[in-house]
């Protein structure tokens, strides 16, 4: 390819609306253009990168025995309704009607559709199966941002496994885990596998692959000593015991007219935050509940969803809180609140029944009871302080076991940097990341809902057990740039670069230079090197700046001055190092550099 034939609309200035480094550089370097919020056109250079990532993924999927499909992006509502996700996916699902009035969805993911196809499986002899595709997905993301990192339309490599039993699922899951580790290493994404919540996907276990970047919106709790890692939505720590306050025979009321926050209560009344109980009033799937955490801790919403099995949760508004507890935020507590005998779901998300509780309670909490979820850090605590459910009044001397009717104990709190690792006791780190891959053990949720049955070895009917595994292709492009860039632009890893080598003639055009350039270009193409010849009539500085901005890994500079000594210059983009190489050896030298850069991860 010759540069004069390429469409590479580079910009000299950063786009004003770009925050993440990948967003800024992919626009500047002529890889992407925004059509509207969350929707991007991939320009020719980006398509080249995308194709190379797809090739790596295909190779690794074939390596574990997975087979490629292509499924529709438009789905009938009925299939999603059968699994309960038509309503459960909420507003992120794009819904539409066709001309006949039928309800349709733009596919967010394809568990339902692949499972429908699996209805043709009939015998254990056909299992295991691993199927995958590259397909456009649509999610009505409420806050698209950061270029390709958070969009509404994107390509997903999603794969699905069908096995006869748990041991088979474990094997398929482990195969995908290993494949993902190889994929991210090959394309140049530093990815940390972490324990994660399964969320709306369901299932028994999931692992996210998280890439550190300041542009990420996910926090990963990571132990540098033993390699423990978990999304903050799932992470735990060996929390040191906190000192209790003064124990009293019964809770004691005291006036706090100017203390409406944890910090104000600590400052004005000398109650340390770790001796306070923070009471949060939430509405989960339309039902109110109380969530209790230590005053110096924060609630993780996903942990609450996992503990209750609820699909949605929101903070209660002031009127709802007043009606439930008789006070406004700032003086809330669970002492005297009538508990219930059940919760809205179970910790594994399989559902459950809520109890009706008894009557009575204090501070306006009569009638039906409230579910009270309490974080484990409050277990056994005495001498605690909490709101009295009367504006401007608190209670001290609270014994949690004695004074609060806890419906369920759960891990609800956010782990913080510096807390001891739950596995080895070393200080934990909290890293800002972006999710680049996610693998799930789904279980039989979808095969049961869609009635997929095969005959087992003993002739009995068996529901296959499933796994689901995803990688966002365009997000991978952005994640690579987040890791591989500098002040000059992008520095693509060789395996995914739009071109591996640029041949750049400089100086006065003459027959010798033209002959050497053409020969190098031809030799590199014969070596199957992805090479571009920068044949533009531009100053060397312009050519070099564009090649550095675009991120081509190697540059061969050919000019009359070097040719007088029989050499050309070879520059490595990632390091900036330039060496002189004899003309006759240049093509082989650069081809060896390219192959050496790809070889460590390609086996």
Residue pairs with C-beta under 8 A, 6 or more apart in sequence:
1 499
1 531
1 532
1 533
2 532
2 533
2 535
3 502
3 532
3 533
3 534
3 535
3 536
4 535
4 536
6 44
6 45
6 532
7 30
7 43
7 44
8 29
8 30
8 43
8 44
8 45
8 546
8 550
9 30
9 43
10 28
10 29
10 30
10 546
10 549
10 550
11 27
11 28
11 30
13 28
14 24
14 28
15 23
15 24
15 27
15 28
18 24
18 27
18 147
19 145
19 146
19 215
20 146
20 147
20 149
20 213
20 215
20 478
20 482
21 214
21 215
21 481
21 482
21 485
22 146
22 147
22 148
22 149
22 215
22 477
22 478
22 479
22 481
22 482
22 485
23 146
23 147
23 148
23 149
23 215
23 478
24 147
25 481
25 485
25 489
25 490
25 549
26 32
26 46
26 147
26 148
26 477
26 478
26 481
26 490
27 33
27 34
27 147
28 489
28 549
29 45
29 489
29 490
29 549
29 550
29 551
30 43
30 45
30 550
31 42
31 43
31 45
31 46
31 49
31 477
32 40
32 41
32 42
32 43
32 46
32 147
32 148
33 40
33 41
33 43
34 40
34 41
35 41
37 144
37 152
38 141
38 144
38 150
38 151
38 152
38 153
39 151
39 152
39 153
40 147
40 148
40 151
40 474
42 50
42 474
45 498
45 550
46 477
46 498
48 498
48 499
49 477
49 480
49 492
49 496
49 497
49 498
50 155
50 473
50 474
50 477
52 187
52 495
52 496
52 497
53 187
53 473
53 476
53 477
53 496
54 134
54 157
54 473
56 183
56 186
56 187
56 495
56 496
57 134
57 157
57 183
57 471
57 473
58 68
60 179
60 180
60 182
60 183
60 186
61 68
61 130
61 132
61 157
61 159
61 179
63 179
63 182
64 130
64 175
64 176
64 178
64 179
65 130
65 175
66 130
66 131
66 132
66 159
67 129
67 130
67 131
67 132
68 131
68 132
68 133
68 134
69 114
69 117
69 131
69 132
69 133
70 133
70 134
70 135
71 107
71 110
71 113
71 114
71 117
71 133
71 135
72 107
72 113
73 106
73 107
73 135
73 136
73 137
73 138
74 104
74 105
74 106
74 107
75 104
75 105
75 106
75 107
75 112
75 113
76 102
76 103
76 104
76 105
77 86
77 95
77 102
77 103
77 104
77 105
79 112
79 113
79 116
79 450
80 86
80 89
80 93
80 105
80 112
81 87
82 112
82 449
82 450
83 111
83 112
83 445
83 446
83 449
83 450
84 449
85 112
85 200
86 93
86 105
88 200
88 311
89 108
89 200
90 311
90 312
91 140
91 142
92 108
92 139
92 140
92 141
92 142
93 105
93 106
93 108
93 139
93 140
94 105
94 106
94 138
94 139
94 140
95 103
95 104
95 105
95 106
96 103
96 104
96 105
96 106
97 103
97 104
98 104
106 138
107 113
107 135
107 137
107 138
108 137
108 138
108 139
109 137
109 156
109 158
109 201
109 468
109 470
110 133
110 135
110 158
110 160
111 160
111 201
111 442
111 446
111 466
111 468
112 446
112 450
114 131
114 160
115 160
115 446
115 447
115 450
115 452
115 466
116 450
117 131
118 129
118 162
118 447
118 452
118 464
119 450
119 451
119 452
121 127
121 129
121 162
121 452
121 454
121 464
122 454
122 455
123 454
123 455
124 164
124 454
124 455
124 456
124 457
124 462
126 454
127 162
127 163
127 164
127 168
127 454
127 464
128 161
128 162
128 163
128 164
128 168
128 171
128 172
129 161
129 162
130 159
130 160
130 161
130 162
130 172
130 175
131 159
131 160
131 161
131 162
132 157
132 158
132 159
132 160
132 469
133 157
133 158
133 159
134 155
134 156
134 157
134 473
135 155
135 156
135 158
136 153
136 154
136 155
136 156
137 153
137 154
137 155
137 156
137 158
138 152
138 153
139 152
140 152
141 150
141 151
141 152
143 150
144 150
144 151
144 152
146 215
146 478
147 478
148 154
148 474
148 475
148 477
148 478
149 215
149 216
149 434
149 475
149 478
149 479
150 217
151 474
151 475
154 472
154 473
154 474
154 475
155 472
155 473
155 474
156 470
156 471
156 472
156 473
157 470
157 471
157 473
158 468
158 469
158 470
159 176
159 468
159 469
159 470
160 466
160 467
160 468
160 469
161 169
161 172
161 173
161 176
161 466
161 467
161 468
161 469
162 447
162 452
162 464
162 465
162 466
163 169
163 171
163 172
163 464
163 465
163 466
163 467
164 454
164 456
164 462
164 464
164 465
165 465
166 465
168 465
169 441
169 443
169 465
169 466
169 467
170 441
172 467
173 205
173 439
173 441
173 467
176 439
176 467
176 469
177 193
177 207
177 439
180 191
180 193
180 209
180 437
180 439
180 469
180 471
181 191
181 193
182 601
183 437
183 471
184 190
184 191
184 209
184 211
184 436
184 437
185 601
186 495
186 598
186 601
186 602
187 476
187 480
187 493
187 495
187 496
188 480
188 483
188 484
188 492
188 493
188 495
188 496
189 211
189 436
189 476
189 479
189 480
189 483
190 211
190 212
190 483
191 209
191 210
191 211
191 436
191 437
192 209
192 210
192 211
192 212
192 220
192 222
192 229
192 431
192 433
193 207
193 208
193 209
193 210
193 229
194 207
194 208
194 209
194 210
194 220
194 221
194 222
194 229
194 230
194 231
194 234
195 206
195 207
195 229
195 230
195 231
195 234
195 235
196 206
196 207
196 208
196 230
196 231
196 233
196 234
196 438
197 206
197 231
197 233
197 234
197 302
197 303
197 305
197 306
198 204
198 205
198 206
198 349
198 440
199 302
199 305
200 311
201 440
201 442
201 468
202 349
202 440
202 442
202 443
202 445
203 440
203 441
203 442
203 443
203 445
203 468
204 348
204 441
204 443
205 440
205 441
206 438
206 439
206 440
206 441
207 438
207 439
208 218
208 231
208 435
208 437
208 438
209 435
209 436
209 437
209 438
209 439
210 216
210 218
210 220
210 229
210 231
210 431
210 433
210 434
210 435
210 436
211 433
211 434
211 435
211 436
211 479
211 482
211 483
212 220
212 431
212 432
212 433
213 432
213 433
213 434
213 479
213 482
213 483
214 432
215 434
215 482
216 432
216 433
216 434
216 435
217 432
217 434
218 231
218 232
218 432
218 433
218 434
218 435
219 231
219 232
219 430
219 431
219 432
219 433
220 229
220 230
220 231
220 232
220 235
220 430
220 431
220 433
221 228
221 229
221 230
221 231
221 232
221 235
221 237
221 415
221 428
221 429
221 430
222 228
222 229
222 428
222 429
222 430
222 431
223 229
223 421
223 423
223 424
223 426
223 428
223 429
224 426
224 429
225 421
225 424
225 426
226 421
226 423
226 424
226 426
228 421
228 422
228 423
228 424
228 428
230 236
232 300
232 414
232 415
232 430
233 300
233 302
233 303
234 302
234 303
235 415
235 428
236 411
236 415
236 422
237 415
237 416
237 419
237 420
237 421
237 422
237 428
238 419
238 420
238 421
238 422
238 425
239 377
239 419
239 420
240 419
240 420
242 274
242 275
242 294
242 377
242 381
243 272
243 274
243 275
244 275
244 381
244 382
244 383
244 384
245 271
245 272
245 275
245 382
245 383
245 384
245 385
245 396
245 397
246 383
246 396
246 397
247 382
247 383
247 397
247 399
248 383
248 396
248 397
249 397
250 397
251 335
251 395
251 396
251 397
251 398
251 403
252 395
252 396
252 397
253 388
253 393
253 394
253 395
254 269
254 393
254 394
254 395
254 396
255 392
255 393
256 265
256 268
256 269
256 331
256 392
256 393
256 394
257 392
258 264
258 268
259 265
259 268
259 269
259 330
259 394
260 329
260 330
260 331
261 330
262 273
262 276
262 278
262 295
262 296
263 273
265 271
265 276
265 295
265 385
265 394
266 272
266 273
266 276
266 295
269 394
271 385
271 396
272 295
272 296
273 294
273 295
273 296
274 294
274 295
274 296
275 295
275 383
275 384
275 385
276 294
276 295
276 296
276 384
276 385
276 386
277 292
277 293
277 294
277 295
277 333
277 334
277 378
277 384
277 385
277 386
277 398
277 400
278 292
278 293
278 294
278 295
278 297
278 299
279 290
279 291
279 292
279 332
279 333
279 334
279 386
279 387
280 290
280 291
280 292
280 293
280 299
280 315
281 288
281 289
281 290
281 315
281 316
281 320
281 321
281 324
281 325
281 329
281 332
282 288
282 289
282 290
282 291
282 304
282 313
282 314
282 315
282 316
283 289
283 313
283 314
283 315
283 316
283 320
284 304
284 305
284 308
284 310
284 312
284 313
284 344
285 308
285 310
285 311
285 312
285 313
285 344
287 344
287 354
287 371
288 316
288 320
288 324
288 370
288 371
289 308
289 343
289 344
289 370
289 371
289 372
289 373
290 334
290 337
290 370
290 371
290 372
290 373
291 299
291 304
291 373
291 374
291 375
291 412
292 334
292 372
292 373
292 374
292 375
292 378
292 404
292 406
293 299
293 374
293 375
293 377
293 378
293 412
293 413
294 375
294 377
294 378
294 413
297 375
297 377
297 413
297 414
298 413
298 414
299 375
299 412
299 413
299 414
300 412
300 413
300 414
301 313
303 410
303 411
303 412
303 413
304 310
304 313
304 373
304 410
304 412
305 311
305 313
306 347
306 349
307 343
307 347
307 373
307 408
307 410
307 411
307 412
308 343
308 344
308 345
308 371
308 373
309 343
309 344
309 345
309 346
309 347
309 348
309 349
309 350
309 351
309 352
310 344
310 345
316 324
318 328
318 329
321 327
321 328
321 329
321 332
322 328
322 364
323 364
324 364
324 365
324 370
325 332
325 337
325 363
325 364
325 365
325 389
326 363
326 364
326 365
326 389
326 390
327 363
327 364
327 387
327 388
327 389
327 390
327 391
328 391
330 387
330 391
331 387
331 388
331 389
331 390
331 391
331 392
331 393
331 394
332 386
332 387
332 389
333 363
333 386
333 387
333 388
333 389
333 394
333 395
333 398
334 372
334 374
334 386
334 404
334 405
334 406
335 362
335 386
335 388
335 389
335 395
335 398
335 403
335 404
336 361
336 362
336 363
336 365
336 389
336 403
337 361
337 362
337 363
337 365
337 369
337 370
337 372
337 389
337 404
337 405
338 357
338 358
338 359
338 360
338 361
338 365
338 366
338 368
338 369
338 370
338 405
339 357
339 369
339 370
339 371
339 372
339 405
339 406
339 407
340 354
340 355
340 356
340 357
340 368
340 369
340 370
340 371
340 372
340 407
341 355
341 356
341 357
341 407
342 352
342 353
342 354
342 355
342 371
342 407
343 352
343 354
343 371
343 373
343 407
343 408
344 352
344 354
344 371
345 351
345 352
346 352
347 410
354 371
355 369
355 407
356 368
356 369
357 368
357 369
357 370
358 369
359 366
359 367
360 366
361 369
362 389
363 388
363 389
363 390
364 389
365 389
371 407
371 408
372 404
372 405
372 406
372 407
372 408
373 406
373 407
373 408
373 409
373 410
373 412
374 400
374 404
374 406
374 408
374 409
374 410
374 412
375 409
375 410
375 411
375 412
375 413
376 409
376 410
376 411
377 413
378 384
378 400
379 400
379 401
379 409
380 400
380 401
381 399
381 400
382 398
382 399
382 400
383 396
383 397
383 398
383 399
384 396
384 397
384 398
384 399
384 400
385 394
385 395
385 396
385 398
386 394
386 395
386 398
387 393
387 394
387 395
388 394
388 395
398 404
400 406
415 428
415 430
416 428
416 430
417 427
417 428
417 429
417 430
418 427
418 428
419 427
419 428
420 426
420 427
420 428
421 427
421 428
434 475
434 478
434 479
434 482
435 475
436 471
436 472
436 475
436 476
436 479
437 469
437 470
437 471
437 472
438 469
438 470
439 467
439 468
439 469
439 470
440 467
440 468
440 469
441 467
442 465
442 466
442 467
442 468
443 465
443 466
444 463
444 464
444 465
444 466
445 466
446 452
446 466
447 453
447 463
447 464
447 465
447 466
448 463
452 463
452 464
453 461
453 462
453 463
454 461
454 462
454 464
455 461
455 462
456 462
480 492
480 493
480 496
481 490
484 490
484 491
484 492
484 493
484 551
484 574
485 491
485 551
488 545
488 548
488 549
489 548
489 549
489 550
489 551
490 549
490 550
490 551
491 551
491 553
491 573
491 574
492 498
492 551
492 552
492 553
492 573
493 553
493 597
494 500
494 553
494 594
494 597
494 598
495 597
495 598
495 601
495 602
497 530
497 551
497 552
497 553
498 530
498 550
498 551
498 552
499 530
499 531
499 532
499 552
500 529
500 530
500 531
500 552
500 553
500 554
500 594
501 524
501 529
501 530
501 531
501 532
501 552
501 553
501 554
501 555
501 556
501 590
501 594
502 531
502 532
502 533
502 534
502 547
502 552
502 554
502 555
502 556
503 517
503 520
503 521
503 524
503 531
503 532
503 533
503 534
503 556
503 558
504 534
504 540
504 543
504 544
504 547
504 555
504 556
504 557
504 558
505 513
505 514
505 517
505 534
505 535
505 558
505 559
506 540
506 543
506 557
506 558
506 559
507 513
507 540
507 559
507 560
507 561
508 560
510 560
512 560
512 563
513 558
513 559
513 560
513 563
516 558
516 563
516 568
516 583
517 533
517 558
520 556
520 558
520 568
520 583
520 586
520 587
521 531
521 533
523 587
523 588
524 531
524 587
524 590
524 591
525 531
527 587
527 588
527 591
529 590
529 591
529 594
532 552
534 543
534 546
534 547
536 542
536 543
540 557
544 555
547 555
547 573
548 573
551 573
552 573
553 572
553 573
553 574
553 594
553 597
554 570
554 571
554 572
554 573
554 590
554 593
554 594
555 569
555 570
555 571
555 573
556 568
556 569
556 570
556 586
556 590
557 568
557 569
557 570
557 571
558 568
562 568
562 569
562 580
563 583
565 580
566 582
566 583
567 580
567 581
567 582
567 583
568 580
568 581
568 583
568 586
569 578
569 579
569 580
569 581
570 578
570 579
570 580
570 581
570 586
570 589
570 590
570 593
571 577
571 578
572 578
572 593
581 589
